[in-house]
Amino acid sequence: MDPVPAHRHRSRWSLLSLLVLAAPLAILNPSLADPLKQLETGFCSGCALSGADLRGRDLRGFYLIGADLRGADLIGADLSGANLEGADLSGANLEGAQLQGSRLSNADLRGANLRFADLTDAIAIQAITEGAQVEGLEFSGAELYRSNLIVGGDDNQ
């Protein structure tokens, strides 16, 4: 039998390479198809968790840089020591959430419910907080440079 010509052999490998590169990451790693599954790893940078029900979840020390948590329900969640730098938490419900020592620098907290949340020793440099609800918010020892957490908050609701 004649061997496969070199140009046909290469084209098969090229096609296979193209298919592998074009395959969605979710097929290669099924946990990426479900952000809640990926969240279980503790590393969910840039995860799409908009509107997710995360009430009471233990997210201590989680890596959530740039995560999309718009409108997420985080009532009573423990985010102590979590890295939420650049995360979008606009409209999120963080009532009673534990955020001690968390990093919220450059996070978007516009319209978020932070009532009775605990931001003790948190770092929230340049966080965007217009319209955030802050009644009963604990923030002793927090670094709030260039953040208007109290000025922009609505604590009359």
C-alpha positions as CSV (number, residue, x, y, z in Angstrom):
1,M,0.0,0.0,0.0
2,D,1.0,3.5,-0.6
3,P,1.7,5.6,2.5
4,V,-0.4,8.6,3.1
5,P,1.0,11.6,1.2
6,A,2.7,14.0,3.6
7,H,0.4,16.9,2.6
8,R,-2.7,14.8,3.5
9,H,-1.2,13.8,6.8
10,R,-0.5,17.4,7.7
11,S,-4.0,18.4,6.7
12,R,-5.6,15.8,9.1
13,W,-3.5,17.1,12.0
14,S,-4.3,20.7,11.0
15,L,-8.0,19.9,11.1
16,L,-7.7,18.1,14.4
17,S,-5.7,21.0,15.9
18,L,-8.4,23.4,14.6
19,L,-11.2,21.4,16.2
20,V,-9.4,21.2,19.5
21,L,-8.7,24.9,19.6
22,A,-12.2,25.8,18.5
23,A,-13.9,23.5,21.0
24,P,-15.5,25.5,23.8
25,L,-13.7,25.3,27.1
26,A,-16.8,24.0,28.7
27,I,-16.5,20.8,26.7
28,L,-12.9,20.3,27.7
29,N,-13.7,21.2,31.3
30,P,-17.4,20.7,32.2
31,S,-17.0,22.6,35.5
32,L,-16.5,25.8,33.4
33,A,-20.0,25.4,31.9
34,D,-21.5,25.9,35.3
35,P,-20.1,28.8,37.3
36,L,-21.6,27.4,40.5
37,K,-19.5,24.2,40.0
38,Q,-16.5,26.4,39.4
39,L,-17.3,28.4,42.5
40,E,-16.9,25.2,44.5
41,T,-13.1,25.3,43.7
42,G,-12.7,28.6,45.5
43,F,-11.2,30.1,42.4
44,C,-13.9,31.8,40.2
45,S,-12.1,34.8,38.7
46,G,-14.4,36.5,36.2
47,C,-17.3,34.0,36.9
48,A,-20.7,34.9,35.6
49,L,-22.8,34.7,38.7
50,S,-25.3,37.5,38.0
51,G,-28.5,36.9,40.0
52,A,-27.1,33.7,41.6
53,D,-28.6,32.5,44.9
54,L,-25.6,32.4,47.2
55,R,-27.5,33.1,50.5
56,G,-25.5,31.9,53.5
57,R,-22.7,30.3,51.4
58,D,-19.3,29.9,52.9
59,L,-17.1,31.8,50.5
60,R,-14.3,32.5,52.9
61,G,-11.0,33.3,51.2
62,F,-12.5,32.7,47.7
63,Y,-10.8,34.3,44.7
64,L,-13.6,36.2,42.9
65,I,-11.6,38.9,41.1
66,G,-13.7,40.5,38.4
67,A,-16.7,38.2,39.1
68,D,-20.1,39.3,37.7
69,L,-22.3,39.2,40.8
70,R,-24.8,41.8,39.7
71,G,-28.0,41.3,41.6
72,A,-26.7,38.2,43.3
73,D,-28.4,37.2,46.6
74,L,-25.5,37.0,49.2
75,I,-27.7,37.5,52.3
76,G,-25.7,36.2,55.3
77,A,-22.9,34.8,53.1
78,D,-19.4,34.6,54.6
79,L,-17.0,36.3,52.3
80,S,-14.3,36.9,55.0
81,G,-10.9,37.3,53.4
82,A,-12.4,36.9,49.9
83,N,-10.7,38.7,47.0
84,L,-13.5,40.6,45.2
85,E,-11.3,43.2,43.5
86,G,-13.0,44.6,40.4
87,A,-16.1,42.5,41.0
88,D,-19.4,43.8,39.8
89,L,-21.7,43.6,42.9
90,S,-24.1,46.3,41.7
91,G,-27.6,45.6,43.0
92,A,-26.3,42.6,45.0
93,N,-28.0,41.8,48.3
94,L,-25.2,41.6,50.9
95,E,-27.4,42.1,53.9
96,G,-25.7,40.6,57.0
97,A,-22.8,39.3,54.9
98,Q,-19.5,38.8,56.6
99,L,-16.8,40.6,54.6
100,Q,-14.1,41.0,57.3
101,G,-10.7,41.4,55.7
102,S,-12.1,41.1,52.2
103,R,-10.6,43.0,49.3
104,L,-13.2,45.1,47.4
105,S,-10.9,47.6,45.7
106,N,-12.3,48.8,42.4
107,A,-15.5,46.8,43.0
108,D,-18.8,48.1,41.8
109,L,-21.3,48.2,44.7
110,R,-23.8,50.6,43.2
111,G,-27.2,50.1,44.6
112,A,-26.0,47.1,46.7
113,N,-27.7,46.3,50.0
114,L,-24.9,46.4,52.6
115,R,-27.3,46.7,55.6
116,F,-25.7,45.1,58.7
117,A,-22.8,43.7,56.6
118,D,-19.5,43.5,58.4
119,L,-16.6,45.1,56.5
120,T,-14.2,45.2,59.5
121,D,-10.6,45.4,58.2
122,A,-11.8,45.2,54.6
123,I,-9.9,47.0,51.8
124,A,-12.2,48.9,49.5
125,I,-10.0,51.4,47.7
126,Q,-11.8,53.2,44.9
127,A,-14.9,51.1,45.2
128,I,-18.0,52.5,43.5
129,T,-20.8,52.7,46.0
130,E,-23.4,55.2,44.9
131,G,-26.8,54.3,46.2
132,A,-25.6,51.5,48.4
133,Q,-27.8,50.9,51.5
134,V,-25.5,51.0,54.5
135,E,-27.8,51.0,57.6
136,G,-26.0,49.2,60.4
137,L,-22.8,48.6,58.3
138,E,-19.8,47.7,60.4
139,F,-16.6,49.0,58.9
140,S,-14.1,49.6,61.7
141,G,-10.5,49.3,60.5
142,A,-11.6,49.2,56.9
143,E,-9.5,51.0,54.3
144,L,-12.0,53.0,52.3
145,Y,-9.7,55.4,50.4
146,R,-11.4,57.1,47.5
147,S,-14.6,55.3,48.2
148,N,-17.8,57.1,49.2
149,L,-19.3,54.2,51.0
150,I,-21.2,56.3,53.6
151,V,-21.7,59.5,51.6
152,G,-23.3,57.7,48.6
153,G,-25.2,55.3,50.7
154,D,-29.0,55.3,51.5
155,D,-29.4,54.4,55.1
156,N,-33.0,55.6,55.4
157,Q,-34.7,52.5,54.0
